[in-house]
Amino acid sequence: MKKVIVLFLMVVGFATLSMAQQKAPTPTEIAKKNVEDLDKKLKLNDTQKSIIYSLTYNQAKEQSDLVKRQQAGHTKEDDVDKYYKMQNETSKSIRNVLKGEQQAKYDKIIEDRLSGKANKKKKKGEEEEVEGDINGLLLKPEKVN
């Protein structure tokens, strides 16, 4: 009987340890990954990288605070709106930092993310189905002089 109890406690202990190791990424990690991903796709210069890092870091920090507040059960009604508004504002600001061809590529990246194509890998011979209309979520391109 002692062996069963000890075995049970060991299993529970290992399960707890493995769950504790799965932490959410920090705002710094999120910002760094966003800049790296955009740099691969858009060939950013150093100034653009710095500005985009700052924008995405601030967004990740604010959104992290909102998520923590939600997990603690202190959610306000407008928190969800605030979350998505922040994403849209950051996306708009990033777009304004980009130049010509980069803006067109960025618009395509955002469109793919919103439609779910960014996370899906297309198999040969299969067409993807897009559920719902995302036109209302896309940002309208602004002319930058």
LINBEL-V609385 format. One record per backbone hydrogen bond with DSSP energy under -1.0 kcal/mol. NH is the residue of the N-H (numbers start at 1). CO is the residue of the C=O. E is the energy in kcal/mol with one decimal. If there is no record, write none. Layout:
NH:CO:E
NH:CO:E
This chain:
5:1:-2.1
6:2:-2.7
7:3:-2.6
8:4:-2.6
9:5:-2.6
10:6:-2.2
11:7:-2.3
12:8:-2.4
13:9:-2.4
14:10:-2.6
15:11:-2.3
16:12:-2.2
17:13:-2.3
18:14:-2.4
19:15:-1.9
20:16:-2.0
21:17:-1.2
23:21:-1.4
30:26:-2.5
31:27:-2.6
32:28:-2.5
33:29:-2.4
34:30:-2.5
35:31:-2.4
36:32:-2.4
37:33:-2.7
38:34:-2.5
39:35:-2.6
40:36:-2.1
41:37:-1.6
42:38:-3.1
43:39:-2.0
49:45:-2.4
50:46:-2.2
51:47:-2.5
52:48:-2.9
53:49:-2.5
54:50:-2.1
55:51:-2.5
56:52:-2.8
57:53:-2.6
58:54:-2.2
59:55:-2.1
60:56:-2.7
61:57:-2.6
62:58:-2.3
63:59:-2.8
64:60:-2.3
65:61:-2.0
66:62:-2.0
67:63:-2.4
68:64:-2.5
69:65:-2.2
70:66:-2.1
71:67:-2.7
72:68:-1.7
73:70:-1.4
74:69:-2.7
79:76:-1.4
82:78:-2.5
83:79:-2.4
84:80:-2.2
85:81:-2.6
86:82:-2.3
87:83:-1.6
88:84:-2.4
89:85:-2.6
90:86:-2.5
91:87:-2.6
92:88:-2.4
93:89:-2.4
94:90:-2.7
95:91:-2.4
96:92:-1.8
98:94:-1.1
102:99:-2.2
104:100:-1.5
105:101:-2.2
106:102:-2.7
107:103:-2.6
108:104:-1.7
109:105:-2.2
110:106:-2.6
111:107:-2.4
112:108:-2.5
113:109:-2.2
114:110:-2.6
115:111:-1.9
117:112:-1.5
118:112:-1.5
126:123:-1.7
137:134:-2.0
138:134:-1.1
